[in-house]
Amino acid sequence: MREIAGELRRWRKAGQAVAVATVVETWHSAPKPAGSSMLVGPDGTAVGSISGGCVEGAVYQLSQDVLVSGVPVLRRYGISDTDAFEVGLTCGGTLDVFVQRIDHVSFPELDEVLASIADGEPVAVVTCVHAESTPTGRRLIVWPDRTAGSLGSTRLDDTATDDTRALLAADRSAMLRYGHDGQPGGDELSLFVDCYAAPPRLIVFGAIDFAAALARVGSFLGYRVTLCDARPVFATERRFPDADEVVVAWPHRYLATQAQAGQLDERTVVCVLTHDPKFDVPVLQVALRIPLAYVGAMGSRRTHDHRMARLREAGLTEAELARLASPIGLDLGARTSEETAVSIAAEIIANRRGGSGSRLSLRSGRIHRENPA
């Protein structure tokens, strides 16, 4: 829903109903993950994607039908379908798509959900996409501290809320299955949990040209980007327009303060681009002792060797040092700031998704991996 939020707001403000198709479950090499959405407006406008182009045509027509009828539909697309080549899903994957009509009556909580997503407040939308004996489309909205809506019974709402909050904490959308009243182990009900956690953080230390390019790429990838440097003449919003915030502070002090305030988590990425011992050694001492997703540091091989020696002298263990990606980035032959930013981003993605960083043409087996988390 995040990628179609703008169009949702536009049609909502106009008082018009729309159809939204959402990928709720995938198998094998499905082109898009669960939670991917496509909106079809009353004027025929299509926004978003649920398969990277493979089945959009078929789902578009189905969405138009649902927009008129108002009856939700769960439809499966896969290579085993007789019309697989007709709809274009020839990649070998299978996906389930839930299509529903959204208007003020069917989804009264939408404005609050969109506000939470815009504000970075964690929220999850739980939708009944399959039920053996009751209508589908019922919805429960779950925040860390409250809920809205209902799936039909107090017991089901309570069970789904507990399981959804665990998924929300892990920033993972998934299907939940229960008995008709929320009993574990049943399969009478299938509930899709679409999670919208606060964006992960990318903290870049060092107000240099490489940092400006990395802020641009990080923002594009969906990170909330912070640029931090102790030198006010260089750390300015004008120089880093793509950063969500620019902080003038000593890097190690800022990072320690953020950790103590609970502003870092296991999705947080830290990139140290200063390659100056008086800045990078103290901040790495802090970063490598915090459970973060990724810690990388820029510098030559010689700079790396000197940095590692200083960190060992500071008391860091070999296990802590092994978490450091240095020299930072993948070997892409990058030379420019933009190319270097891409190489750093590529390593961050590979680390997050469990990729090898090698050329796909030299590998065999599945292209898409399950999230290692």
N, C-alpha and C positions, 0 to 999 in steps of 0.2 A: 504493500500500500504506500510505502514511503515514496516510491518513484512516480506514483500517480496522484499524490496528495494535492498538487496544484490544481489539476483538472477536477478532482473531487470537490475542492473548495469552490471552484468557479460554478459548477453545476448546482452545488448545494445552495449557494447564494441566490442563484436564479430560480430555485424551487423546483428543479427538474430532476427526474429519476435517471439513473444510469445503471448499466450492467457491469459487473466486475467479475472477471475470470481469474481464479487464483490456483496456482499449482499447489496441491495439498500433499502429494506423496510422489516419490520418484523411485525408479529402480534402474540399475545398470548405468549406461552412459546417457542419461537424460540431460538435455542441453542446458536447462535452467534449474536452480534449486527450489525446494519448497518455499512458498511465500512469494514467489515472483507473480506479478499481477498485470493484467491488461484491462483497461477501462474502455467501454464503448458508450459514447454519449448519445442522446436522443437525436442529434443531427448526423449520426453516423461516424463521428470522430473516434479514432482509435488511438489510445495512448498506452505506452508500456509494452511489455513483452512477456510471454509465458514459455516460449520455446526457442527464442533466437531466430524466429522465422519459419520453423518447421511446420507447426500446426496452426499458426495464427489465422489463416483463412477459414479453416473449419470452425475454430473457436469463435471467430468474429461472427459468423452466421448464427451459431448457437447462442451467442450473447444477445444478438438482435431478437431472437425468438423469446429468450428469457425476459428481456426488457418489456416485451409486449404482454407475455403471459403472467409474469410475476412469480412463476414456479421455479424454484432452484433446481439445478441439474448437476449431478456428479457424472463425469464422462472420463473414460480411460482411452488413452492413445498409446499405441506401441507398434513395434516392428512386426508383431504377430498379427496385427489387424489386417483384414483383407484389403482395406483401403489405405494401408500405410503409405504406399507410394503416392496415392492420390493426395493425401494431406501433407506429405512431405517429411514425415518422421522416419527417416531411413538410417538414423544413427545407431540403432540397436537398443535404444533406451525405451522406457515406458514411464508414462506420467499420468496421474489422476488430476483432473481439473474440475474445480467446483465453480459453477457460474451462478450468480445471484443478482437480483435486482436490489438496488440500494436507493432508498428515498427517506424522507423524514419520518414516515410511519414505521418502516421496517428496521431502520437503524437510527433511533433518536439520539444515541450516544456518540454518533460520529464526530460531531463538532468537538467534543471533549477529547476524543481519541486523537484527532488531528492536532489539537492544541498541545497535547502531551508529546506527540512525536516532534513537533516544531520546537518545543522547549527542551527537548532532551530528557523528558521524564519517562522512565521505563513504564511500558504498558503492553498488555497482550490482549488480543481479540480471540476468543474461543468460540468457534462456530460448529454447530452440529451439521456435518456434511453427509452422514448416513445414519438412518434409524429404521429399525425393522417395522415399528408399529406407530411411530409418531412423525409429524411433519419435520422436515429438515429446515435449516436456516435459523433456528434459535441461537441466541448469542449471549455470551457472558464476557464482560470487560473486566480485566484484572489488573490492578496496580499493586505495588508492594504494600500499600496500606489501606486499600479499599477495593470494592467491586461495584459493578452496575449491571443491570440486566439479569436474565435468568435462562438456564437451559431446560427448565421445566420442573425441577424439584429441589428442595433444600439440600438433600443428601448428595445429589449429583453436583450441585453448585459447590458445596463444601469440598468434595473430593477433587473436582476439577480445579478449584482454586488453589489447593495445596500443591497439586502436581504442576500447575501452570506457573506458580511462583518459582518452583525449582528450575523450570525451563527458562523463565525470564532472567533468573540470576546467571544462568549459563549462556544467555543470548542465543537460544536455539529454538527454532520453530520445529514442531513435530506433530504427529498424529497420536492421540490418546484413544484407547478403546476400553469400554466398560460394559457392564450389564445395563439393563434398562433403567436402573435407579442408581447408577454409580458404583456397582459392585466390581471390584478388581477382577481381572481375568475374563470378563465377558467380551462379547463382540457384537452385541445388539446395537451399540452406539459407537460411532466414530466421530471424534471431535478434533478439529484441526486448530492447533494453537499457533497463532501468528504473533511472534514476539518482536517488540520494538524496544530494545534496550538503548540506553544512552550511547551515542557514538563513542567508539574507542578513542583513546588519546594518542597523539603523536607529539612528543616533546623533542624539539630540536634545539640543541645548544650550540651557539656560534652564529653570530650575525654576519654571514658571508654569502657570496653569490650562490654557492651550492645549497645553502639553507633556503634561499628564496625559491629555487627550483624544486627542492624537496617539499616545501610547504605547498606549492602548487599541486604536485602529484599526490601528496597526502590528502589534501582536501578533496581532490577528484576521487580518491579511493574511499572516501567517507569518514576519514578521521577528523577529530576536532584537534586542530593544530595549534600548538603553543611554541613560540620562538622566544628563547631566553638567552640573554647575554648581559655581562656586567658593564658593558660600555654603552652609555646612553646615546653617544653620538652615532653609533651604528645600529642599535636596536630601536628602530622607529617603525611605526605603522606604514609610513610612506614607502619604506624600503621593502616591507613584507606585507603587501596588501592581501595575500591569500591566507595569511595566518589568522586564526580566530582571535588570538590575543598575543600581544608582544609584551614581554616582561623584562624589566631591567633589574637584574639581581645576580649575585654570584651563583653559578649553576648548582653547586653542591648544597648551598643553603636553601635555594628554591626547591630542589628535589626532595630534600629532607623534610621541609615544611609541608609539601604536598603529600608525602607519605604519612606524616603524622596526622594530617587532616583527613585521611581516608580518601584522597582524590585520585589515587592510583589503584589499578587492579591488574589482574593477570592478562588483560587484553592490551595494556599500555605498552607503547613502543617508545624507546629512548634512542636518539641518534646524537652522538657527540661529534661535532664537526670542527671543533676549535683547533685540534692538533697543536695545542699549547699546554705543556705539562701543568702549569699553575692553574689551569681551568679543568682540563680533562681528567687528570688523575684524581683530584678530590671528588668530582661528580661520579666517576666510575666506581670509586669506593662505596658510594651510597647506592648507586643503581644496581651493582652486582650482588648486593645483599638484600634486594627486594624482589619478590616474585613477580617479575614482569614478563611480557610476551617476548620481548626482543630488546637487546642492548647492543648497539654497534658503535664503532669509533673509527673516524677517518684518520688516515696517515700513511706514510710510506712504510715499507718493511722495517727500515731502521727505526722510524718513530715507534712502530709497534713493539719492537724488541726493547727499546728503552722504556716504553710505557709499561710493559709487562714486568720488567725488573722493578720499577718503582711501585707497582701494585703489590708485588710479592713482598717488598720491603715494608709496605703498609699493613701487611698481615693477611691479605686475601688468600684463601685456600685455592688449590688447583681446581677443585670442583666449581668454585665461584668464578675463577678465571676462564674455565671452559665454556661459560655462558656468553662470553664476549665475542661478538662478530667483528674481527679486526684483522686486516684492513676491511672496512665495511663494503658491502655490495657483492654482486656476482660478477664474474669475469665476462663482461660484454665488450671489452675493448673501449669502454667509454672514455671520452676526452672532455667534452663540454660539460657545463654545469647541468644542463638538461639531461644529457645522456647518463651522467653520474647519478642523478636523481632517479632515473629509471632503473639503473642497476641496483640501487639501494632498495627501491620499492619492490623490485623483483625478488630480492632476498627476503624481505619482510613477508611477502606473499608465500614464497616457498616454505618459510619457517611456519607460517600460520596454517597452511594447507597440507603440509607434509610432502611437498614437491622436492624433486632432486635438483632442479635447476639445469638439467641437461636438455638437449634437443629432443622433442617428441618424436622426430623422424628416426632417432637412434634407439628408441625404446619400443618395447612390445607390451601388450596387455592393455588394461583399461586406461583411458585418458583421465577421467575424473576420479578422484579419490574421495573417500569419506573423510570428513573433518577429523584430524587426529585427536581433537579435544573430546 
